[in-house]
Amino acid sequence: MPRDPIYRTILLLLGLDAVAGAVLMLLGHYRFHDQALVDLGAGLGVAGGLLYLFFRWWGRRRLAQRDDDRRTG
């Protein structure tokens, strides 16, 4: 699973989502002084970051299960 190109693409997009959220948050606060943009960036960054961490955890778990299946198989 972790070596699968689709899985890696999902992780890449979720990481970029978290970075985009941080950029929006910083731009909204320092450049545009817009609280709505700060809130949007924070929500986007937190959601992307949590989903990224979930997919990393899930991928490691699936890899461990596959290794266990191969050893006992």
C-alpha positions, 0 to 999 in steps of 0.5 A: 500500500505505501509504495502504491502510486495512488497512495503516494499521490493522496499523501502528496495532495494532502500535504500540499493541502496543509501547506496551502492552508498555512499560506492562506492563513498567513496571507489573510492575517499579514497581507489582507487582514481578513479574518475569513481568509485566516479561518479558511486557511486554518480549517483547510490546513487542519483538515489536510494535516489530520487526513495526511496523518490518518493516511500515514497511520493507515498505510503503515497498519496495512503494510504491517498486516501484509507483512504478518500475512506473508510470514504466517502464510 
